Amino acid sequence: MAIVKKENQEKKEKRKQKSIIYKVIAVILIIIGVFSLSEIINKDNQIFENTQIVEKDENSNISNENEVIEKNEEQENHEQEVHDLSNTERINGYKVIGKIIIDKINLDDFILEKTTDASLNSGLTKFWGPNINEPGNFSITGHNYKIGRSALFSRLNELNIGDTFELQDKTYRKITYKIYNKYIVDPEDTSSIDQNKDGKREVTLITCTKGAQRRIIFKAREI
């Protein structure tokens, strides 16, 4: 009987040890499963975040492309407006009498009927002389900086003797002029706008030097 009891006791101890081992294994498997699930979730979150970043970048690129397209359309519309002399009668209340085209400095802009402080802030203006493209000395003036609508005479100082430009009047007559002189004068010196008496067409372009202390004069004759 004692032997039987001892055997039974040993069997109980083995079953108990096996039960403990199985529990430990189960806990280990649970821990491994939780860790793997956490890794999967983290990867999924990273993929989701990267997808959001890509979508954000794509949306940003689309937005930038749309802005470029809109700016290009605005520029095209502006160029069409500037070149369409027939549909432009007035700018800020001032009558448009023609336009000047200077290819070298990419200038194609209207000429307004008279020179005042307000008209100078609206565009290039007739300063003195006959009607546009008529015999005599037709003088045009403009600021040497850009405004919202126009570059005005901001690049005029890039012109040199021998360069050419065109004037177009409201009848669409175009005449080409070549610069034969370029010089600087004091504001009080108005000799550049004197009228010639030989019946030839002449144009004088006038703008300010930097700081508006003096005037740059460009004299041109019909060719």
C-alpha positions in Angstrom: 0.0 0.0 0.0 2.8 2.4 0.8 4.3 1.8 -2.6 1.0 2.5 -4.4 0.6 5.7 -2.5 4.1 6.8 -3.4 3.5 6.1 -7.1 0.2 8.0 -7.0 2.0 10.9 -5.4 4.7 11.0 -8.0 2.1 10.9 -10.8 0.3 13.9 -9.2 3.6 15.8 -9.0 4.3 15.1 -12.7 0.9 16.2 -13.7 1.3 19.4 -11.7 4.7 20.1 -13.3 3.2 19.6 -16.8 0.4 21.9 -16.0 2.8 24.6 -14.9 4.9 24.1 -18.1 1.8 24.3 -20.2 0.7 27.6 -18.5 4.2 29.1 -19.0 4.2 28.1 -22.6 0.7 29.6 -23.0 1.8 32.9 -21.4 4.8 33.0 -23.7 2.7 32.4 -26.8 0.3 35.2 -25.7 3.2 37.6 -25.2 4.6 36.8 -28.6 1.1 37.2 -30.2 0.6 40.6 -28.6 4.0 41.8 -29.7 3.4 40.6 -33.3 0.0 42.3 -33.4 1.5 45.5 -32.1 4.2 45.4 -34.8 1.5 44.8 -37.5 -0.6 47.8 -36.2 2.5 50.0 -36.1 3.4 49.1 -39.7 -0.2 49.7 -40.8 -0.2 53.1 -39.1 3.2 54.0 -40.7 1.8 53.0 -44.1 -1.3 55.1 -43.5 0.8 58.1 -42.4 3.1 57.7 -45.4 0.0 57.5 -47.7 -1.4 60.7 -46.1 2.0 62.4 -46.7 2.0 61.3 -50.3 -1.6 62.4 -50.8 -0.7 65.7 -49.2 2.3 66.2 -51.5 0.2 65.3 -54.5 -2.5 67.7 -53.5 0.2 70.4 -52.9 1.7 69.7 -56.3 -1.8 69.9 -57.9 -2.4 73.1 -56.1 0.9 74.5 -57.3 0.3 73.4 -60.8 -3.1 75.1 -60.7 -1.5 78.3 -59.4 1.0 78.2 -62.3 -1.8 77.6 -64.8 -3.8 80.5 -63.3 -0.8 82.8 -63.4 -0.1 81.8 -67.0 -3.7 82.4 -67.9 -3.6 85.8 -66.2 -0.4 86.7 -68.0 -1.9 85.6 -71.4 -5.0 87.6 -70.7 -2.9 90.6 -69.7 -0.8 90.3 -72.9 -4.0 90.1 -75.0 -5.4 93.1 -73.3 -2.1 95.1 -73.8 -2.0 94.2 -77.5 -5.7 94.7 -78.2 -5.7 98.4 -79.1 -9.2 98.3 -80.7 -10.9 97.3 -77.5 -9.1 99.7 -75.2 -10.5 103.3 -75.3 -9.5 104.5 -71.8 -7.4 103.6 -68.8 -8.4 105.0 -65.5 -10.3 107.7 -67.3 -7.5 108.7 -69.7 -7.9 108.3 -73.4 -5.6 105.8 -75.2 -4.1 107.4 -78.4 -1.9 104.6 -79.5 0.9 102.3 -78.3 4.6 101.8 -78.3 6.4 98.5 -79.1 10.0 98.0 -78.2 11.0 94.4 -78.9 14.5 94.7 -77.3 13.0 95.3 -73.8 9.7 93.3 -74.3 7.6 96.5 -74.1 4.2 96.7 -75.7 2.1 99.2 -74.0 -0.5 102.0 -74.5 0.2 105.7 -74.7 -2.3 107.9 -72.8 -3.5 111.3 -74.1 -1.7 113.6 -71.6 0.8 113.8 -68.8 -0.5 114.4 -65.2 0.5 112.9 -61.9 -2.4 110.5 -62.1 -1.9 109.5 -65.7 1.8 108.8 -65.1 0.7 106.3 -62.4 -1.6 104.7 -65.0 0.7 104.3 -68.0 3.0 105.9 -70.5 1.8 109.3 -71.6 2.1 111.9 -74.3 4.2 114.8 -73.0 4.4 117.2 -75.9 4.1 117.5 -79.6 1.8 116.6 -82.5 -0.5 113.7 -82.8 1.1 110.3 -82.8 2.9 109.4 -86.0 2.4 112.9 -87.4 5.3 115.2 -88.6 7.0 116.9 -85.7 8.6 115.8 -82.4 6.2 113.5 -80.5 7.4 113.2 -76.9 6.5 110.2 -74.6 7.3 110.1 -70.9 6.9 107.4 -68.2 8.1 106.3 -64.8 11.3 104.2 -64.6 9.6 101.6 -62.4 6.8 99.1 -62.8 3.2 99.5 -61.8 0.6 96.8 -61.5 -0.5 97.0 -65.1 2.7 97.8 -66.9 6.5 97.8 -66.8 6.4 101.4 -68.0 9.9 102.7 -68.9 11.6 100.6 -66.2 14.0 99.1 -68.8 14.4 102.0 -71.1 18.0 102.6 -70.0 18.9 99.3 -71.7 18.3 100.9 -75.1 21.2 102.3 -77.1 21.8 104.3 -80.3 20.8 102.2 -83.3 18.0 100.4 -81.5 14.5 100.7 -83.0 10.9 100.7 -81.8 7.4 101.2 -83.3 4.5 103.5 -82.6 1.0 102.5 -83.6 -1.9 105.0 -83.7 -5.6 104.3 -83.4 -5.9 103.8 -87.2 -3.4 100.8 -86.8 -0.7 102.7 -88.7 2.7 101.6 -87.6 5.9 103.6 -88.0 9.4 102.5 -87.1 11.8 104.8 -85.4 15.6 104.4 -84.8 17.4 106.0 -81.8 20.1 108.4 -82.9 21.0 110.0 -79.6 20.9 109.3 -75.8 21.8 111.7 -73.1 20.9 113.0 -69.6 19.6 116.5 -68.7 18.4 118.4 -65.7 14.6 118.5 -65.1 14.5 122.2 -66.2 16.0 121.5 -69.6 13.2 121.1 -72.1 15.2 121.5 -75.3 14.6 117.8 -76.1 10.9 118.5 -76.9 11.5 121.4 -79.3 9.6 121.0 -82.5 11.6 120.6 -85.8 10.6 122.6 -88.8 11.5 120.1 -91.6 8.3 118.1 -91.5 10.0 114.9 -90.5 8.6 112.5 -87.9 10.6 112.3 -84.7 10.0 110.7 -81.2 11.5 111.6 -77.9 11.4 109.1 -75.0 11.8 110.6 -71.5 12.2 108.9 -68.1 13.9 109.6 -64.8 17.3 108.5 -63.6 17.4 106.6 -60.3 16.3 108.9 -57.5 14.5 111.0 -60.1 17.2 113.7 -59.9 17.7 114.0 -63.7 16.1 112.9 -67.0 17.3 110.3 -69.6 16.5 111.4 -73.1 16.2 109.1 -76.2 15.9 110.8 -79.5 14.6 108.8 -82.5 13.7 109.4 -86.2 11.5 107.6 -88.6 13.2 105.1 -90.8 
